[in-house]
Amino acid sequence: MITEITPPATIELLNRGMECLIREMGIVEAEYFIAAVQRERFDYTKWQREHFDKADLRAFVDKASSFAEENGK
């Protein structure tokens, strides 16, 4: 069974992302992180490939499925 996942609205995504950063890093480090990403012309596509090439595909799919079930997606 294939489940279609609808991405959240941009503002919702940005708010949740900032909440995660602040919760995990604190407000000051979260702001430093955002500034670094903007300043360094962060290449997300390159980072994503390097990061996910090391990831186990089955574990990734299982986590995505669990997320979808928990969030009614």
Backbone as XML, in Angstrom:
<?xml version="1.0"?>
<chain id="A" units="angstrom">
  <residue number="1" name="MET">
    <atom name="N" x="0.839" y="-1.179" z="0.000"/>
    <atom name="CA" x="0.000" y="0.000" z="0.000"/>
    <atom name="C" x="0.883" y="1.242" z="0.000"/>
  </residue>
  <residue number="2" name="ILE">
    <atom name="N" x="0.636" y="2.130" z="-0.916"/>
    <atom name="CA" x="1.392" y="3.375" z="-1.002"/>
    <atom name="C" x="0.551" y="4.484" z="-0.385"/>
  </residue>
  <residue number="3" name="THR">
    <atom name="N" x="1.150" y="5.191" z="0.562"/>
    <atom name="CA" x="0.461" y="6.297" z="1.212"/>
    <atom name="C" x="1.062" y="7.597" z="0.725"/>
  </residue>
  <residue number="4" name="GLU">
    <atom name="N" x="0.204" y="8.496" z="0.282"/>
    <atom name="CA" x="0.682" y="9.800" z="-0.167"/>
    <atom name="C" x="0.892" y="10.686" z="1.054"/>
  </residue>
  <residue number="5" name="ILE">
    <atom name="N" x="2.051" y="11.300" z="1.131"/>
    <atom name="CA" x="2.367" y="12.194" z="2.235"/>
    <atom name="C" x="2.313" y="13.622" z="1.722"/>
  </residue>
  <residue number="6" name="THR">
    <atom name="N" x="1.458" y="14.416" z="2.327"/>
    <atom name="CA" x="1.320" y="15.817" z="1.943"/>
    <atom name="C" x="2.252" y="16.653" z="2.812"/>
  </residue>
  <residue number="7" name="PRO">
    <atom name="N" x="3.127" y="17.439" z="2.213"/>
    <atom name="CA" x="4.038" y="18.254" z="3.017"/>
    <atom name="C" x="3.281" y="19.337" z="3.777"/>
  </residue>
  <residue number="8" name="PRO">
    <atom name="N" x="3.794" y="19.704" z="4.957"/>
    <atom name="CA" x="3.135" y="20.758" z="5.733"/>
    <atom name="C" x="3.310" y="22.121" z="5.068"/>
  </residue>
  <residue number="9" name="ALA">
    <atom name="N" x="2.488" y="23.067" z="5.469"/>
    <atom name="CA" x="2.625" y="24.437" z="4.977"/>
    <atom name="C" x="3.997" y="24.969" z="5.377"/>
  </residue>
  <residue number="10" name="THR">
    <atom name="N" x="4.550" y="25.849" z="4.571"/>
    <atom name="CA" x="5.897" y="26.371" z="4.813"/>
    <atom name="C" x="6.032" y="26.988" z="6.193"/>
  </residue>
  <residue number="11" name="ILE">
    <atom name="N" x="5.092" y="27.818" z="6.610"/>
    <atom name="CA" x="5.206" y="28.479" z="7.910"/>
    <atom name="C" x="5.154" y="27.466" z="9.046"/>
  </residue>
  <residue number="12" name="GLU">
    <atom name="N" x="4.319" y="26.437" z="8.899"/>
    <atom name="CA" x="4.246" y="25.377" z="9.908"/>
    <atom name="C" x="5.585" y="24.646" z="9.992"/>
  </residue>
  <residue number="13" name="LEU">
    <atom name="N" x="6.154" y="24.349" z="8.852"/>
    <atom name="CA" x="7.433" y="23.654" z="8.798"/>
    <atom name="C" x="8.542" y="24.489" z="9.436"/>
  </residue>
  <residue number="14" name="LEU">
    <atom name="N" x="8.583" y="25.771" z="9.106"/>
    <atom name="CA" x="9.593" y="26.655" z="9.694"/>
    <atom name="C" x="9.421" y="26.764" z="11.208"/>
  </residue>
  <residue number="15" name="ASN">
    <atom name="N" x="8.190" y="26.888" z="11.660"/>
    <atom name="CA" x="7.940" y="26.974" z="13.101"/>
    <atom name="C" x="8.379" y="25.708" z="13.825"/>
  </residue>
  <residue number="16" name="ARG">
    <atom name="N" x="8.016" y="24.560" z="13.277"/>
    <atom name="CA" x="8.405" y="23.293" z="13.912"/>
    <atom name="C" x="9.912" y="23.104" z="13.889"/>
  </residue>
  <residue number="17" name="GLY">
    <atom name="N" x="10.541" y="23.496" z="12.780"/>
    <atom name="CA" x="11.994" y="23.391" z="12.690"/>
    <atom name="C" x="12.690" y="24.246" z="13.730"/>
  </residue>
  <residue number="18" name="MET">
    <atom name="N" x="12.217" y="25.479" z="13.888"/>
    <atom name="CA" x="12.811" y="26.365" z="14.892"/>
    <atom name="C" x="12.570" y="25.828" z="16.296"/>
  </residue>
  <residue number="19" name="GLU">
    <atom name="N" x="11.384" y="25.288" z="16.552"/>
    <atom name="CA" x="11.098" y="24.699" z="17.860"/>
    <atom name="C" x="12.067" y="23.556" z="18.157"/>
  </residue>
  <residue number="20" name="CYS">
    <atom name="N" x="12.333" y="22.721" z="17.155"/>
    <atom name="CA" x="13.283" y="21.611" z="17.331"/>
    <atom name="C" x="14.688" y="22.128" z="17.617"/>
  </residue>
  <residue number="21" name="LEU">
    <atom name="N" x="15.116" y="23.095" z="16.821"/>
    <atom name="CA" x="16.452" y="23.656" z="17.022"/>
    <atom name="C" x="16.590" y="24.264" z="18.409"/>
  </residue>
  <residue number="22" name="ILE">
    <atom name="N" x="15.611" y="25.046" z="18.816"/>
    <atom name="CA" x="15.677" y="25.706" z="20.119"/>
    <atom name="C" x="15.635" y="24.676" z="21.239"/>
  </residue>
  <residue number="23" name="ARG">
    <atom name="N" x="14.780" y="23.678" z="21.122"/>
    <atom name="CA" x="14.673" y="22.639" z="22.151"/>
    <atom name="C" x="15.987" y="21.866" z="22.294"/>
  </residue>
  <residue number="24" name="GLU">
    <atom name="N" x="16.606" y="21.529" z="21.179"/>
    <atom name="CA" x="17.812" y="20.702" z="21.208"/>
    <atom name="C" x="19.103" y="21.494" z="21.408"/>
  </residue>
  <residue number="25" name="MET">
    <atom name="N" x="19.134" y="22.737" z="20.923"/>
    <atom name="CA" x="20.377" y="23.506" z="20.930"/>
    <atom name="C" x="20.328" y="24.728" z="21.837"/>
  </residue>
  <residue number="26" name="GLY">
    <atom name="N" x="19.137" y="25.175" z="22.170"/>
    <atom name="CA" x="18.995" y="26.435" z="22.886"/>
    <atom name="C" x="18.890" y="27.570" z="21.871"/>
  </residue>
  <residue number="27" name="ILE">
    <atom name="N" x="18.348" y="28.691" z="22.320"/>
    <atom name="CA" x="18.065" y="29.796" z="21.404"/>
    <atom name="C" x="19.324" y="30.368" z="20.761"/>
  </residue>
  <residue number="28" name="VAL">
    <atom name="N" x="20.394" y="30.501" z="21.538"/>
    <atom name="CA" x="21.609" y="31.129" z="21.007"/>
    <atom name="C" x="22.253" y="30.248" z="19.942"/>
  </residue>
  <residue number="29" name="GLU">
    <atom name="N" x="22.457" y="28.974" z="20.243"/>
    <atom name="CA" x="23.073" y="28.080" z="19.255"/>
    <atom name="C" x="22.166" y="27.881" z="18.039"/>
  </residue>
  <residue number="30" name="ALA">
    <atom name="N" x="20.855" y="27.890" z="18.240"/>
    <atom name="CA" x="19.930" y="27.781" z="17.105"/>
    <atom name="C" x="20.112" y="28.967" z="16.163"/>
  </residue>
  <residue number="31" name="GLU">
    <atom name="N" x="20.246" y="30.159" z="16.722"/>
    <atom name="CA" x="20.470" y="31.353" z="15.897"/>
    <atom name="C" x="21.819" y="31.280" z="15.188"/>
  </residue>
  <residue number="32" name="TYR">
    <atom name="N" x="22.854" y="30.802" z="15.885"/>
    <atom name="CA" x="24.168" y="30.622" z="15.248"/>
    <atom name="C" x="24.073" y="29.623" z="14.096"/>
  </residue>
  <residue number="33" name="PHE">
    <atom name="N" x="23.313" y="28.555" z="14.310"/>
    <atom name="CA" x="23.140" y="27.539" z="13.272"/>
    <atom name="C" x="22.492" y="28.139" z="12.028"/>
  </residue>
  <residue number="34" name="ILE">
    <atom name="N" x="21.404" y="28.877" z="12.217"/>
    <atom name="CA" x="20.710" y="29.507" z="11.086"/>
    <atom name="C" x="21.645" y="30.464" z="10.357"/>
  </residue>
  <residue number="35" name="ALA">
    <atom name="N" x="22.385" y="31.266" z="11.118"/>
    <atom name="CA" x="23.320" y="32.219" z="10.503"/>
    <atom name="C" x="24.394" y="31.481" z="9.704"/>
  </residue>
  <residue number="36" name="ALA">
    <atom name="N" x="24.905" y="30.369" z="10.243"/>
    <atom name="CA" x="25.945" y="29.605" z="9.552"/>
    <atom name="C" x="25.421" y="29.012" z="8.248"/>
  </residue>
  <residue number="37" name="VAL">
    <atom name="N" x="24.210" y="28.483" z="8.282"/>
    <atom name="CA" x="23.615" y="27.902" z="7.072"/>
    <atom name="C" x="23.477" y="28.973" z="5.996"/>
  </residue>
  <residue number="38" name="GLN">
    <atom name="N" x="23.036" y="30.155" z="6.376"/>
    <atom name="CA" x="22.875" y="31.235" z="5.401"/>
    <atom name="C" x="24.226" y="31.745" z="4.909"/>
  </residue>
  <residue number="39" name="ARG">
    <atom name="N" x="25.160" y="31.920" z="5.813"/>
    <atom name="CA" x="26.464" y="32.497" z="5.485"/>
    <atom name="C" x="27.302" y="31.562" z="4.616"/>
  </residue>
  <residue number="40" name="GLU">
    <atom name="N" x="27.265" y="30.284" z="4.901"/>
    <atom name="CA" x="28.148" y="29.321" z="4.236"/>
    <atom name="C" x="27.598" y="28.810" z="2.913"/>
  </residue>
  <residue number="41" name="ARG">
    <atom name="N" x="26.477" y="29.336" z="2.480"/>
    <atom name="CA" x="25.842" y="28.843" z="1.251"/>
    <atom name="C" x="25.751" y="27.314" z="1.290"/>
  </residue>
  <residue number="42" name="PHE">
    <atom name="N" x="25.187" y="26.849" z="2.365"/>
    <atom name="CA" x="25.027" y="25.435" z="2.665"/>
    <atom name="C" x="24.388" y="24.705" z="1.490"/>
  </residue>
  <residue number="43" name="ASP">
    <atom name="N" x="25.038" y="23.664" z="1.017"/>
    <atom name="CA" x="24.523" y="22.863" z="-0.093"/>
    <atom name="C" x="23.762" y="21.675" z="0.492"/>
  </residue>
  <residue number="44" name="TYR">
    <atom name="N" x="22.464" y="21.867" z="0.685"/>
    <atom name="CA" x="21.651" y="20.830" z="1.305"/>
    <atom name="C" x="21.662" y="19.542" z="0.495"/>
  </residue>
  <residue number="45" name="THR">
    <atom name="N" x="21.610" y="19.645" z="-0.818"/>
    <atom name="CA" x="21.580" y="18.451" z="-1.660"/>
    <atom name="C" x="22.839" y="17.620" z="-1.459"/>
  </residue>
  <residue number="46" name="LYS">
    <atom name="N" x="23.997" y="18.273" z="-1.429"/>
    <atom name="CA" x="25.257" y="17.555" z="-1.206"/>
    <atom name="C" x="25.266" y="16.917" z="0.182"/>
  </residue>
  <residue number="47" name="TRP">
    <atom name="N" x="24.859" y="17.686" z="1.198"/>
    <atom name="CA" x="24.830" y="17.161" z="2.561"/>
    <atom name="C" x="23.880" y="15.975" z="2.652"/>
  </residue>
  <residue number="48" name="GLN">
    <atom name="N" x="22.700" y="16.112" z="2.039"/>
    <atom name="CA" x="21.694" y="15.060" z="2.085"/>
    <atom name="C" x="22.241" y="13.767" z="1.483"/>
  </residue>
  <residue number="49" name="ARG">
    <atom name="N" x="22.906" y="13.883" z="0.350"/>
    <atom name="CA" x="23.466" y="12.685" z="-0.292"/>
    <atom name="C" x="24.525" y="12.039" z="0.589"/>
  </residue>
  <residue number="50" name="GLU">
    <atom name="N" x="25.406" y="12.849" z="1.169"/>
    <atom name="CA" x="26.445" y="12.303" z="2.044"/>
    <atom name="C" x="25.828" y="11.670" z="3.286"/>
  </residue>
  <residue number="51" name="HIS">
    <atom name="N" x="24.820" y="12.320" z="3.855"/>
    <atom name="CA" x="24.179" y="11.831" z="5.074"/>
    <atom name="C" x="23.377" y="10.560" z="4.816"/>
  </residue>
  <residue number="52" name="PHE">
    <atom name="N" x="22.524" y="10.581" z="3.811"/>
    <atom name="CA" x="21.635" y="9.453" z="3.577"/>
    <atom name="C" x="22.316" y="8.291" z="2.870"/>
  </residue>
  <residue number="53" name="ASP">
    <atom name="N" x="23.453" y="8.519" z="2.220"/>
    <atom name="CA" x="24.192" y="7.397" z="1.636"/>
    <atom name="C" x="24.664" y="6.440" z="2.727"/>
  </residue>
  <residue number="54" name="LYS">
    <atom name="N" x="24.871" y="6.967" z="3.933"/>
    <atom name="CA" x="25.330" y="6.149" z="5.059"/>
    <atom name="C" x="24.168" y="5.493" z="5.799"/>
  </residue>
  <residue number="55" name="ALA">
    <atom name="N" x="22.956" y="5.945" z="5.536"/>
    <atom name="CA" x="21.785" y="5.463" z="6.265"/>
    <atom name="C" x="21.301" y="4.128" z="5.705"/>
  </residue>
  <residue number="56" name="ASP">
    <atom name="N" x="20.734" y="3.328" z="6.589"/>
    <atom name="CA" x="20.143" y="2.056" z="6.203"/>
    <atom name="C" x="18.751" y="2.319" z="5.621"/>
  </residue>
  <residue number="57" name="LEU">
    <atom name="N" x="18.517" y="1.899" z="4.394"/>
    <atom name="CA" x="17.260" y="2.181" z="3.708"/>
    <atom name="C" x="16.064" y="1.604" z="4.463"/>
  </residue>
  <residue number="58" name="ARG">
    <atom name="N" x="16.165" y="0.377" z="4.934"/>
    <atom name="CA" x="15.042" y="-0.250" z="5.646"/>
    <atom name="C" x="14.698" y="0.539" z="6.906"/>
  </residue>
  <residue number="59" name="ALA">
    <atom name="N" x="15.718" y="0.978" z="7.657"/>
    <atom name="CA" x="15.479" y="1.761" z="8.872"/>
    <atom name="C" x="14.819" y="3.091" z="8.526"/>
  </residue>
  <residue number="60" name="PHE">
    <atom name="N" x="15.260" y="3.710" z="7.431"/>
    <atom name="CA" x="14.680" y="4.983" z="7.000"/>
    <atom name="C" x="13.206" y="4.812" z="6.657"/>
  </residue>
  <residue number="61" name="VAL">
    <atom name="N" x="12.886" y="3.783" z="5.894"/>
    <atom name="CA" x="11.498" y="3.526" z="5.499"/>
    <atom name="C" x="10.645" y="3.228" z="6.730"/>
  </residue>
  <residue number="62" name="ASP">
    <atom name="N" x="11.180" y="2.450" z="7.663"/>
    <atom name="CA" x="10.441" y="2.136" z="8.888"/>
    <atom name="C" x="10.149" y="3.397" z="9.699"/>
  </residue>
  <residue number="63" name="LYS">
    <atom name="N" x="11.144" y="4.281" z="9.815"/>
    <atom name="CA" x="10.941" y="5.537" z="10.549"/>
    <atom name="C" x="9.914" y="6.418" z="9.852"/>
  </residue>
  <residue number="64" name="ALA">
    <atom name="N" x="9.981" y="6.489" z="8.531"/>
    <atom name="CA" x="9.017" y="7.293" z="7.776"/>
    <atom name="C" x="7.607" y="6.734" z="7.936"/>
  </residue>
  <residue number="65" name="SER">
    <atom name="N" x="7.474" y="5.425" z="7.902"/>
    <atom name="CA" x="6.161" y="4.796" z="8.072"/>
    <atom name="C" x="5.612" y="5.040" z="9.469"/>
  </residue>
  <residue number="66" name="SER">
    <atom name="N" x="6.471" y="4.912" z="10.478"/>
    <atom name="CA" x="6.052" y="5.172" z="11.858"/>
    <atom name="C" x="5.606" y="6.616" z="12.027"/>
  </residue>
  <residue number="67" name="PHE">
    <atom name="N" x="6.366" y="7.535" z="11.443"/>
    <atom name="CA" x="6.007" y="8.951" z="11.516"/>
    <atom name="C" x="4.641" y="9.191" z="10.891"/>
  </residue>
  <residue number="68" name="ALA">
    <atom name="N" x="4.423" y="8.600" z="9.721"/>
    <atom name="CA" x="3.153" y="8.788" z="9.022"/>
    <atom name="C" x="1.989" y="8.239" z="9.848"/>
  </residue>
  <residue number="69" name="GLU">
    <atom name="N" x="2.175" y="7.074" z="10.445"/>
    <atom name="CA" x="1.114" y="6.476" z="11.258"/>
    <atom name="C" x="0.820" y="7.322" z="12.493"/>
  </residue>
  <residue number="70" name="GLU">
    <atom name="N" x="1.875" y="7.784" z="13.169"/>
    <atom name="CA" x="1.715" y="8.570" z="14.392"/>
    <atom name="C" x="1.079" y="9.927" z="14.124"/>
  </residue>
  <residue number="71" name="ASN">
    <atom name="N" x="1.268" y="10.449" z="12.934"/>
    <atom name="CA" x="0.779" y="11.783" z="12.615"/>
    <atom name="C" x="-0.424" y="11.769" z="11.679"/>
  </residue>
  <residue number="72" name="GLY">
    <atom name="N" x="-1.030" y="10.607" z="11.519"/>
    <atom name="CA" x="-2.235" y="10.501" z="10.706"/>
    <atom name="C" x="-2.029" y="10.867" z="9.254"/>
  </residue>
  <residue number="73" name="LYS">
    <atom name="N" x="-0.868" y="10.553" z="8.729"/>
    <atom name="CA" x="-0.552" y="10.898" z="7.335"/>
    <atom name="C" x="-0.691" y="9.673" z="6.464"/>
  </residue>
</chain>
